[in-house]
Amino acid sequence: MHHVMPHHQQDKLNLAIPMFSADATNAAFFHVPAQSMAGLTGPGMTSPPAPHHYRQDSPSSTHSGGSVSKYRGAARSPDGDDFDAGSDEAQAAIRRHRNTMAARKYRQKRLDQISDLERALSDVTSERDDLKLKLARREAEVEALREILGKKR
């Protein structure tokens, strides 16, 4: 569904600013300032959803060194203040990007493996058909030789 933005709101639209992280190779995400998102809702348009917080409860992923894992709750500094939410969001964006890339790589690897198996199946099927043809020719040759041998007796 395509939404057309009214002309009076188009000047409020700021393009996303690419942000690059020095500690993550090939990791880029786009930061859209909150003030540029204000006022972009209109008829049929909704505001962007609040960020999701994912929990990972499997025993293999528990963190034994500290009381807070990287996936649970907001991290707090020793004096009780929240850490910079922007860096948490940046880390989450980097994690999501890496996860997306890993999932994409896995899906592509699976598709490549399926293609390889289909190619191998095609090769084996072709070889089987060639062998069936050779067998039929040999059987015909044996039958002809038996007829020749039977006529000589």
MOZI-V350336 format. One record per residue. N is the residue number from 1. RES is the residue in one letter. D_FIRST is the distance of its C-alpha to the first C-alpha in Angstrom with 2 decimals. Layout:
BEGIN
n = {N	N}
res = {RES	RES}
d_first = {D_FIRST	D_FIRST}
END
This chain:
BEGIN
n = {1	2	3	4	5	6	7	8	9	10	11	12	13	14	15	16	17	18	19	20	21	22	23	24	25	26	27	28	29	30	31	32	33	34	35	36	37	38	39	40	41	42	43	44	45	46	47	48	49	50	51	52	53	54	55	56	57	58	59	60	61	62	63	64	65	66	67	68	69	70	71	72	73	74	75	76	77	78	79	80	81	82	83	84	85	86	87	88	89	90	91	92	93	94	95	96	97	98	99	100	101	102	103	104	105	106	107	108	109	110	111	112	113	114	115	116	117	118	119	120	121	122	123	124	125	126	127	128	129	130	131	132	133	134	135	136	137	138	139	140	141	142	143	144	145	146	147	148	149	150	151	152	153}
res = {M	H	H	V	M	P	H	H	Q	Q	D	K	L	N	L	A	I	P	M	F	S	A	D	A	T	N	A	A	F	F	H	V	P	A	Q	S	M	A	G	L	T	G	P	G	M	T	S	P	P	A	P	H	H	Y	R	Q	D	S	P	S	S	T	H	S	G	G	S	V	S	K	Y	R	G	A	A	R	S	P	D	G	D	D	F	D	A	G	S	D	E	A	Q	A	A	I	R	R	H	R	N	T	M	A	A	R	K	Y	R	Q	K	R	L	D	Q	I	S	D	L	E	R	A	L	S	D	V	T	S	E	R	D	D	L	K	L	K	L	A	R	R	E	A	E	V	E	A	L	R	E	I	L	G	K	K	R}
d_first = {0.00	3.78	6.56	9.91	12.89	15.96	18.80	21.16	19.14	18.57	22.19	21.71	19.39	21.63	20.77	21.48	25.14	26.13	28.84	31.25	33.62	37.15	37.88	34.99	35.01	31.75	29.95	27.62	25.00	23.20	24.32	22.32	24.83	24.18	25.22	22.52	19.85	21.58	20.22	16.68	15.37	14.58	13.20	10.19	10.82	13.29	16.01	16.27	18.24	21.94	23.25	24.32	27.93	28.78	32.16	34.04	36.88	38.40	42.15	41.93	39.75	41.91	43.44	47.21	48.16	46.70	45.41	41.77	39.68	36.99	34.28	35.72	35.60	36.12	38.98	41.82	44.54	48.19	48.48	45.52	42.95	39.45	38.93	36.59	33.11	31.70	33.73	32.68	29.01	29.87	31.73	28.92	26.50	29.16	29.63	25.95	25.89	29.10	27.91	24.74	27.04	29.53	27.02	25.76	29.44	30.27	27.57	28.70	32.31	31.70	30.07	33.04	35.46	34.02	34.29	37.86	38.75	37.40	39.41	42.46	42.09	41.96	45.07	46.97	46.09	47.32	50.47	51.09	50.85	53.28	55.68	55.60	56.50	59.32	60.59	60.70	62.63	65.06	65.66	66.37	68.71	70.52	70.94	72.36	74.74	75.92	76.66	78.63	80.47	81.24	82.71	85.04	86.73}
END
